[in-house]
Amino acid sequence: MVILTKDDLSTIERLLYNKARDIDVSIYNALQDETYKDFILDSLTLYFTKDGGIGNALEIDNYNPNASVYQTYEALRILSALNFDKHYDHELYIQILNKIGNYLFNRCPIENGLWNPLVETNDDYAHSEEYSYMKNPFSIWGVHPTVAILGYILELMPESKAYYKKALKQIGYIFAYLDNDDVWTNYTFTSFSALYASLKKIGLFPLECKKIEERMKKEALKQLADDTLNFPLYFLGVEVEGDLKNRIEDQLDELIAKRAKHGLWEHEKSWGNNRYPEEDSASLKWLGAETVWNLYLLKEYGRIES
């Protein structure tokens, strides 16, 4: 088993402080010491838009300053990963969740229980092809990021909130997607694994949780050879065995080996076009973001020397 050493981490930390965005430095510090969690809230306020959603390139490959469901999902993902919850009593945290709830449920249309992750104004700014606007993106994006968002809302918001109750109602549509026979993509795995983790944290829908876990394992075993799928991320906190467990351990070894000679991890996805010179600056921003989230994963799997 390959691990990241203390010396490796020291090098990475120095480089992060020099190269990473403020939000990524905040995430790194909070991963190391929970007393830094409040700085995450301050950092997230920089990405809010007037309508209460998240934009301003929180998602690095989308330079749109306007809010979108996808960029709002990114903010919720950060809060969940850093163990914010419905009991976190901080005025700014409450304001952030209220703004996000209002944006999602009062400003964004829902079609068959799903939000469109994309907005038309994406096409007015530099972006990867992934974020080019489509009126009906569901044949590609499927249930993502709606499924993950609903889990995050149930995890992060008190039961007394109207947005919690709206999410609880909407999630009934989502469980029906578990019964189809569609091949699971990275999007599907990402969203359902996030929902599973959120529901497990709060002890909600245990039967549905079991169903999600069984489907995740079934789909993963079909696609073990697919290098584009991040099995360690999908099965974080899930008991696995056999070929799937071995695949996860191998991928963690490969992840550590992929760290570039300059000391950080590079983003492997391209923009899929040559239209925007901003792709070069985005790749520099990704050095921090990719590194921070890889460290998060390695820490959760005990792959960093203590």
Salt bridges, closest charged atoms under 4 A:
ASP8 OD1 - ARG259 NH2 3.07
ASP24 OD2 - ARG21 NE 2.88
ASP38 OD2 - HIS90 NE2 3.75
ASP61 OD2 - HIS267 NE2 3.61
GLU74 OE1 - ARG77 NH2 2.77
ASP123 OD1 - HIS127 NE2 3.57
GLU129 OE2 - ARG275 NH2 2.32
GLU130 OE1 - LYS269 NZ 2.95
GLU155 OE2 - LYS201 NZ 2.90
GLU159 OE2 - LYS86 NZ 3.36
ASP179 OD1 - LYS211 NZ 2.65
GLU213 OE2 - LYS217 NZ 2.95
GLU219 OE2 - ARG215 NE 2.94
GLU219 OE2 - LYS222 NZ 3.46
ASP227 OD1 - ARG247 NH2 2.75
GLU249 OE1 - ARG303 NH2 2.72
ASP253 OD1 - ARG303 NH1 2.68
GLU254 OE2 - ARG247 NH1 3.87
GLU266 OE2 - HIS262 NE2 2.95
GLU268 OE2 - LYS258 NZ 3.52
GLU290 OE1 - HIS267 ND1 2.70
